[in-house]
Each structure stands twice: as C-alpha cells, then as structure tokens.
Amino acid sequence: MDGYVLAAAIPVLAVSLYAGLGTYQAIEPSAEMQATQPGTPSIEDINKMVAKLAERMKTKPEDAEGWMMLGKSYQYLQQYPKAADAFAQAYKLLGDKPEIMLLYADALAFANDEKLAGKPLNWCLRLWR
C-alpha cells in the first residue's frame, strides 16, 4: 500500500514543484534570445550576401551551382520572380535534371500567385513522363 501512495505522490509532487518554481519560458526562447544568438545572420546580412552572390553570377554565368544557390536564396527571401530567373539560368546549364526542374516549377508557381497552372504544371508533367 505504501508503494502505491509513493508512486502517486512523486509525480504530483514533481508537477506541483515545477508549477511553483519552474519557468515555462525556458521551453521556447524569447525574441531577444533569438536575436542575440551568435551565428544567426540578420535579414539585412542575408540580403547583402544574396546581392553579393547575384553580382558574382554576372561574372561567372557558367556556374550552375551558383545559379541554384541564388535561386534558393531568392526563394527564401520570397522573391519568386528573381528565383525563377536564377533557376532558368541553372536549367540552361544543367538540362533536364529533376531537382532543377522542380525548383524552377515551384518558383514559377509562387511567382504566378501560387498557381500551378501553365508553365509550372507543364514542368511537373515532364518529370512524370
């Protein structure tokens, strides 16, 4: 009988102690904590890096991986027409590779008000043939 009381008392005691002494905010970091974490670039830093990459691509237009990275960067920044242009350049260099075709179709769809109709749908259908 004492074992059952002890088994029931331990969780109740633990929950009541945490409720009184614990910190629920420790589960999720605050905005200040996230902003001051080292190694996390700000949106301004990201924009600068993307602009630098775009400039580099003007001098190295044959760099397919650079075009892919630029397209993914523009997608992250939700600049979908620019992403589609970058993926178009990568597609010219890489040809019918599924990864670039899907990234290109995705960027085109988002640039077209998130509609898959038209060119994005045609790109996806080409992959299934």
Beta strands, then each sheet from edge to edge (+ up, - down):
end
